[in-house]
Amino acid sequence: MAVPSNQQIVDMVDKLQGEAVELLSEMVKCGSLLGSENSSQIQPLMEKTFKQMGLDVDRFPILLSDIQNHPGFSPVDWNYEGKENVVGTHTPKTTKGKSLIFNGHVDVVPTGPHHLWKTPPFQPDVRDGRLYGRGAGDMKGGVVAFCIAYKALQALGYQPASKVYFQSVLEEECTGNGTLACVTRGYKADAVIIPEPFPFLVTAQLGVMWLTISVLGRPVHVLDTSAGINAIEATYYLFNALKELEEKWNNLERPEVYKKFKHPINFNLGKIDGGEWASSVPCQTVIEVRVGFFPGIKPKEVQHEIESVLKEAAAKRNIQYSVHYSGFQAEGCEMPPTCEMMTLLSKLHTELLNKPIIKDPVTCTTDARFFKLYQNSLVTCFGPEATSIHGIDESVSLESLRDITRILACFMAEWCQLEPIQK
């Protein structure tokens, strides 16, 4: 009995497109924001989906005690009660091919004001060939792609002839501790594909760090503002000192893969809280900052340089401040663009879509770092095209979702090899 051809696999994926849209719509309805992942019911939905796929399901709590001593751990200020990962495992009758992990996060970032959206962010809406909703692109569409890819093979009467793990994880958007919990639990494979919303092969990613800076001022009446210290103004002064560090890092010798970017390193002041009264000089301000840095640099080195810059700037104006690290403490990494996995993905992209694939670094972080840095697995991100991720009216292209699913299904068939499903 001959295994299915790539064309037969593609045709089956296309037949399942309606099911893909239905599953993605159900996932978007689960508003899986940080702190509400449990009440959103996203992981019960993934557990149900994996069981319907015939996988052995491991739904387990993310425990700080399991991950906090790992070098990839990012510290947090919030409770982990109710936070769970779901992993579905396919085990073949006989192992012939190479093992594979599909990893995808189901947590989403805040929506911004709902009135700015054309339709409510957690009410999926299909129009003009796209599905709109928070998380549709980043990255629930990618999770749907690997589920439907597997279902297409099953519908043809075949299954992978190697171990395949399907990971639905939390906290990619703020720590990566969900994927880290999968790593410390022992999940490992020859190759890892994370279908983040990049319709190209990711070959490198920056390190990312989150920090909180608290600044104390001296409150006085606005009758004599010179007698006080304005904490808000002092905070902007300190952040501007960090922006000078940002420029310094962008002008240093950089890894070859990042030489094509004009300004790859970015510091972002993402949140600010300060002041109590319009007629009082504010006495305290707290800001949350995101810092990017090149692969090859350790987070401790970044912390040291940040603290040195802040200390020098604060001393010039007698500013009292403190620095606290919570959230991303993520090292950057590079992925070999000519490895066996990327070579096969490139070949399939050309064959199925009639155009060569692009290989590029990204100026953000993803959970790919855990597999590269701590397991030395082959890993890349490759997923459906999306727009306005982290913005207003986020959407994913349904055509791109179909195309990525085609490639993932054919990749599974060749990388893992296939065996007939026993009746």
Wavefront OBJ file of the C-alpha trace (Angstrom):
o trace
v 0.000 0.000 0.000
v 1.636 3.219 -1.199
v 1.854 6.135 1.198
v -0.083 9.262 0.179
v 1.540 11.629 -2.272
v 2.077 15.274 -1.381
v -0.797 16.168 -3.700
v -3.145 13.803 -1.876
v -2.063 15.343 1.436
v -2.613 18.853 0.088
v -6.073 17.930 -1.198
v -7.044 16.521 2.190
v -5.796 19.618 4.013
v -7.961 21.720 1.711
v -11.003 19.577 2.506
v -10.449 20.247 6.213
v -10.255 24.055 5.846
v -13.770 24.507 7.215
v -12.845 22.498 10.306
v -9.729 24.657 10.697
v -11.774 27.862 10.688
v -14.232 26.365 13.170
v -11.494 25.313 15.598
v -9.725 28.665 15.318
v -12.989 30.488 16.008
v -13.541 28.429 19.161
v -9.997 29.184 20.324
v -10.328 32.937 19.740
v -13.530 32.973 21.810
v -11.387 31.865 24.754
v -9.971 35.199 25.905
v -6.808 33.675 27.320
v -5.195 36.805 28.753
v -2.528 36.655 31.444
v -4.279 35.825 34.708
v -7.458 34.535 33.077
v -6.084 31.519 31.228
v -7.887 29.158 33.583
v -11.302 30.842 33.405
v -10.969 31.242 29.632
v -11.194 27.448 29.240
v -8.539 27.450 26.516
v -6.588 24.479 27.865
v -9.687 22.299 28.392
v -10.489 23.034 24.739
v -6.991 21.952 23.715
v -7.214 18.824 25.857
v -10.502 17.948 24.145
v -8.999 18.647 20.715
v -5.937 16.491 21.337
v -8.067 13.633 22.651
v -10.267 13.827 19.550
v -7.056 13.484 17.529
v -6.395 10.207 19.332
v -3.352 11.496 21.222
v -2.223 10.513 24.709
v -2.831 13.705 26.678
v -0.718 15.080 29.507
v -2.401 18.080 31.133
v -0.155 19.249 33.927
v 0.257 22.273 36.203
v 3.138 24.685 35.678
v 4.960 24.550 39.001
v 7.545 27.159 39.922
v 9.401 24.518 41.918
v 10.024 22.602 38.682
v 11.462 25.514 36.709
v 12.770 28.270 38.977
v 16.323 26.893 39.173
v 16.645 26.433 35.414
v 18.894 28.963 33.596
v 16.035 29.735 31.190
v 13.600 30.686 33.956
v 12.028 34.153 33.994
v 10.968 35.431 37.449
v 7.373 36.486 38.032
v 5.337 38.557 40.483
v 2.089 36.667 39.939
v 0.511 33.432 41.134
v 0.750 30.219 39.103
v -2.335 28.611 40.567
v -4.460 27.162 37.762
v -1.816 27.584 35.059
v -1.541 24.418 32.985
v 0.093 23.097 29.845
v -1.444 20.444 27.622
v 0.734 18.048 25.618
v -0.642 15.459 23.223
v 1.663 12.601 22.231
v 1.461 10.421 19.142
v 3.271 7.104 19.505
v 3.795 4.998 16.365
v 3.495 1.225 16.118
v 7.069 1.119 14.796
v 9.538 3.974 14.820
v 11.038 4.626 11.396
v 11.329 8.390 11.089
v 12.626 11.249 13.184
v 10.733 12.706 16.135
v 9.028 16.074 16.081
v 7.585 18.666 18.445
v 4.915 21.133 17.399
v 4.852 23.865 20.025
v 2.325 26.680 20.228
v 1.274 29.205 22.841
v -2.371 29.913 23.534
v -1.963 32.952 25.803
v -2.690 36.337 24.245
v -1.715 39.954 24.925
v -4.177 42.632 26.116
v -6.605 43.946 23.523
v -6.482 47.687 24.022
v -9.803 49.598 24.066
v -12.540 47.383 22.611
v -14.273 50.312 20.908
v -11.287 50.670 18.572
v -11.921 47.200 17.120
v -14.265 46.810 14.171
v -15.670 43.719 15.918
v -15.107 42.678 19.563
v -11.621 41.146 20.003
v -12.891 37.825 21.356
v -15.718 37.531 18.863
v -14.101 35.858 15.822
v -15.111 37.437 12.544
v -14.337 36.133 9.046
v -14.208 38.748 6.314
v -12.170 39.328 3.172
v -10.349 36.022 3.520
v -9.138 36.674 7.058
v -10.224 35.709 10.543
v -10.167 38.610 13.005
v -9.780 38.421 16.759
v -7.167 38.691 19.484
v -4.822 35.722 19.214
v -6.053 34.666 15.765
v -2.609 35.325 14.345
v -0.437 35.216 17.445
v -0.633 32.356 17.529
v -3.805 30.298 17.719
v -3.865 30.061 13.927
v -0.514 28.289 14.078
v -1.804 25.811 16.655
v -4.748 25.044 14.387
v -2.320 24.480 11.500
v -0.451 21.661 13.217
v -3.663 20.039 14.478
v -5.237 20.006 11.019
v -1.979 18.820 9.424
v -2.074 15.727 11.639
v -5.791 15.204 11.010
v -5.200 15.303 7.250
v -2.761 12.392 7.491
v -5.229 10.469 9.649
v -8.031 11.080 7.162
v -5.856 9.442 4.509
v -5.461 6.369 6.711
v -1.899 7.114 7.834
v -0.028 8.399 10.836
v 3.557 9.472 11.571
v 6.025 6.620 12.065
v 7.788 8.427 14.899
v 6.964 10.252 18.086
v 5.169 13.545 17.561
v 4.400 15.890 20.448
v 1.764 18.638 20.260
v 2.366 21.262 22.941
v -0.196 23.883 23.971
v 1.608 26.213 26.371
v 1.045 29.396 28.362
v 3.090 32.543 29.041
v 5.052 32.817 25.800
v 4.043 36.468 25.748
v 5.690 37.355 29.054
v 8.113 34.683 30.318
v 8.256 31.513 28.251
v 7.857 29.557 31.465
v 5.137 27.382 29.925
v 7.480 25.941 27.323
v 10.240 25.756 29.926
v 7.936 23.522 31.984
v 7.663 21.179 28.969
v 11.455 21.112 28.706
v 11.963 20.318 32.392
v 9.257 17.640 32.143
v 11.482 15.819 29.654
v 9.837 16.485 26.298
v 12.479 16.476 23.561
v 12.575 15.696 19.838
v 14.885 15.784 16.827
v 13.153 18.866 15.449
v 10.791 21.549 16.720
v 8.455 23.755 14.684
v 6.700 26.686 16.326
v 4.101 28.163 13.928
v 4.363 31.738 15.133
v 2.967 34.297 12.635
v 6.102 34.368 10.483
v 5.511 32.977 6.961
v 9.274 32.501 6.636
v 11.934 30.444 8.425
v 13.253 32.211 11.513
v 17.026 31.903 11.749
v 17.758 34.012 14.834
v 16.030 35.948 17.595
v 17.062 38.652 20.017
v 17.315 38.386 23.748
v 14.568 40.222 25.628
v 14.430 41.499 29.199
v 11.643 43.099 31.199
v 12.424 45.370 34.120
v 10.533 47.675 36.455
v 12.040 50.967 37.580
v 10.555 52.699 40.634
v 11.502 56.349 41.163
v 10.954 58.372 44.338
v 10.504 62.127 44.156
v 9.885 64.784 46.812
v 6.303 66.094 46.807
v 5.608 69.775 47.336
v 2.855 72.217 46.405
v 3.128 73.593 42.885
v 3.566 77.073 44.422
v 7.272 76.177 44.470
v 8.008 73.175 42.270
v 11.745 73.833 42.495
v 11.657 72.737 46.138
v 10.604 69.208 45.154
v 11.717 66.440 42.856
v 9.186 65.499 40.181
v 9.227 61.704 40.051
v 7.632 61.585 36.607
v 10.211 63.962 35.108
v 13.005 62.074 36.879
v 11.702 58.801 35.446
v 11.770 60.138 31.901
v 15.290 61.385 32.522
v 16.398 57.887 33.570
v 14.634 56.273 30.626
v 16.330 58.687 28.251
v 19.651 57.509 29.691
v 18.608 53.973 28.761
v 17.707 55.157 25.257
v 21.310 56.351 24.900
v 22.380 52.801 25.791
v 20.004 51.514 23.125
v 21.756 53.668 20.525
v 25.150 52.514 21.767
v 24.202 48.860 21.352
v 22.802 49.477 17.867
v 26.110 51.043 16.838
v 28.334 48.267 18.173
v 29.609 45.379 16.073
v 26.678 43.017 15.777
v 26.110 39.375 14.755
v 26.222 38.894 10.993
v 22.531 37.943 10.801
v 21.507 41.328 12.223
v 23.661 43.541 9.973
v 20.769 43.927 7.523
v 18.678 45.776 10.143
v 19.055 49.522 10.581
v 17.926 49.504 14.234
v 17.427 45.953 15.588
v 17.784 46.768 19.282
v 14.775 48.527 20.768
v 13.957 49.651 24.306
v 10.255 50.206 24.938
v 8.616 52.102 27.785
v 5.476 50.017 27.857
v 3.730 51.037 31.060
v 3.807 53.985 33.464
v 2.091 54.738 36.770
v 2.800 57.938 38.617
v 1.424 60.966 40.437
v -1.618 61.525 42.625
v -2.788 65.107 42.104
v -2.488 67.666 39.323
v -1.408 70.361 41.784
v 1.176 68.284 43.626
v 4.681 67.428 42.473
v 4.491 63.625 42.009
v 6.407 61.651 44.618
v 6.581 58.226 42.971
v 6.548 56.774 39.474
v 6.821 53.169 38.323
v 7.610 52.208 34.732
v 7.878 48.846 33.006
v 10.466 48.593 30.258
v 11.295 46.041 27.567
v 14.937 45.803 26.477
v 16.285 43.914 23.458
v 19.847 42.591 23.096
v 21.867 40.497 20.667
v 22.382 36.717 20.803
v 25.507 35.666 22.664
v 24.954 38.108 25.522
v 23.853 36.739 28.891
v 20.969 38.394 30.763
v 23.239 39.040 33.767
v 25.549 41.085 31.522
v 22.562 43.112 30.341
v 21.400 43.728 33.892
v 24.875 44.911 34.886
v 25.093 47.431 32.040
v 21.558 48.724 32.610
v 22.213 49.218 36.314
v 25.498 51.004 35.620
v 23.788 53.455 33.272
v 20.961 54.137 35.720
v 23.343 54.563 38.651
v 25.462 57.117 36.787
v 22.458 59.073 35.540
v 20.688 59.089 38.905
v 23.794 60.303 40.735
v 23.895 63.478 38.607
v 20.464 64.564 39.892
v 20.303 62.837 43.271
v 17.427 60.606 42.149
v 16.308 57.729 44.366
v 15.245 54.674 42.406
v 15.173 50.880 42.433
v 15.212 48.235 39.703
v 13.246 45.002 39.764
v 13.256 42.198 37.197
v 10.026 40.341 36.461
v 9.008 38.699 33.226
v 11.326 37.984 30.314
v 14.970 37.281 31.127
v 15.378 35.630 27.739
v 18.680 35.005 26.021
v 18.891 35.342 22.238
v 19.949 32.567 19.886
v 20.705 31.672 16.279
v 19.346 28.655 14.374
v 21.399 27.037 11.559
v 19.628 27.988 8.292
v 21.047 25.031 6.341
v 20.139 22.305 8.834
v 18.217 19.240 7.678
v 14.899 20.485 9.027
v 15.071 23.912 7.368
v 16.289 22.341 4.125
v 13.230 20.088 3.998
v 10.843 22.934 4.858
v 12.449 25.032 2.125
v 12.050 22.257 -0.443
v 8.396 21.721 0.412
v 7.655 25.447 0.338
v 9.062 25.689 -3.177
v 7.266 22.556 -4.368
v 3.865 23.338 -2.872
v 3.708 27.134 -3.196
v 5.880 27.546 -6.308
v 8.178 30.109 -4.709
v 11.324 29.943 -2.602
v 11.064 30.482 1.116
v 12.666 33.426 2.908
v 15.025 32.812 5.821
v 15.327 35.730 8.210
v 16.104 36.665 11.819
v 13.518 38.448 13.955
v 13.950 41.311 16.412
v 11.832 39.755 19.151
v 11.978 36.584 21.228
v 10.040 33.319 20.936
v 9.986 30.034 22.811
v 12.373 28.608 20.206
v 15.244 29.620 22.502
v 14.498 26.851 24.985
v 14.908 24.097 22.406
v 18.050 25.614 20.870
v 19.889 26.744 23.998
v 18.973 24.002 26.434
v 18.285 20.934 24.257
v 20.323 21.742 21.142
v 17.395 20.613 18.998
v 16.779 21.807 15.456
v 14.126 24.510 15.778
v 12.492 27.294 13.819
v 9.354 29.401 13.773
v 7.208 29.150 10.648
v 3.505 29.967 10.598
v 0.573 31.740 8.941
v 0.783 35.382 7.899
v -0.941 37.729 10.345
v -1.493 41.461 10.726
v -1.790 43.770 13.739
v -0.490 41.229 16.240
v -0.368 43.020 19.620
v -2.459 45.750 17.933
v -6.029 46.595 16.991
v -7.992 44.323 14.611
v -5.502 41.457 14.689
v -6.147 38.933 11.934
v -4.732 35.858 10.224
v -4.887 35.067 6.513
v -6.982 31.941 5.959
v -5.171 31.291 2.691
v -1.836 31.430 4.495
v -3.236 29.192 7.259
v -4.136 26.636 4.581
v -0.730 26.926 2.886
v 1.214 26.516 6.126
v -0.952 23.534 7.071
v -0.184 21.924 3.706
v 3.541 22.305 4.289
v 3.416 21.075 7.894
v 1.440 17.970 6.865
v 3.849 17.117 4.055
v 6.810 17.844 6.340
v 5.429 15.430 8.927
v 4.979 12.771 6.257
v 8.600 13.025 5.108
v 10.391 13.865 8.370
v 8.569 11.333 10.522
v 7.717 8.904 7.685
v 4.292 7.294 7.631
v 2.664 4.040 8.602
v -0.920 2.864 7.969
v -3.390 3.279 10.795
v -4.521 -0.079 12.119
v -8.253 -0.546 11.721
l 1 2 3 4 5 6 7 8 9 10 11 12 13 14 15 16 17 18 19 20 21 22 23 24 25 26 27 28 29 30 31 32 33 34 35 36 37 38 39 40 41 42 43 44 45 46 47 48 49 50 51 52 53 54 55 56 57 58 59 60 61 62 63 64 65 66 67 68 69 70 71 72 73 74 75 76 77 78 79 80 81 82 83 84 85 86 87 88 89 90 91 92 93 94 95 96 97 98 99 100 101 102 103 104 105 106 107 108 109 110 111 112 113 114 115 116 117 118 119 120 121 122 123 124 125 126 127 128 129 130 131 132 133 134 135 136 137 138 139 140 141 142 143 144 145 146 147 148 149 150 151 152 153 154 155 156 157 158 159 160 161 162 163 164 165 166 167 168 169 170 171 172 173 174 175 176 177 178 179 180 181 182 183 184 185 186 187 188 189 190 191 192 193 194 195 196 197 198 199 200 201 202 203 204 205 206 207 208 209 210 211 212 213 214 215 216 217 218 219 220 221 222 223 224 225 226 227 228 229 230 231 232 233 234 235 236 237 238 239 240 241 242 243 244 245 246 247 248 249 250 251 252 253 254 255 256 257 258 259 260 261 262 263 264 265 266 267 268 269 270 271 272 273 274 275 276 277 278 279 280 281 282 283 284 285 286 287 288 289 290 291 292 293 294 295 296 297 298 299 300 301 302 303 304 305 306 307 308 309 310 311 312 313 314 315 316 317 318 319 320 321 322 323 324 325 326 327 328 329 330 331 332 333 334 335 336 337 338 339 340 341 342 343 344 345 346 347 348 349 350 351 352 353 354 355 356 357 358 359 360 361 362 363 364 365 366 367 368 369 370 371 372 373 374 375 376 377 378 379 380 381 382 383 384 385 386 387 388 389 390 391 392 393 394 395 396 397 398 399 400 401 402 403 404 405 406 407 408 409 410 411 412 413 414 415 416 417 418 419 420 421 422 423
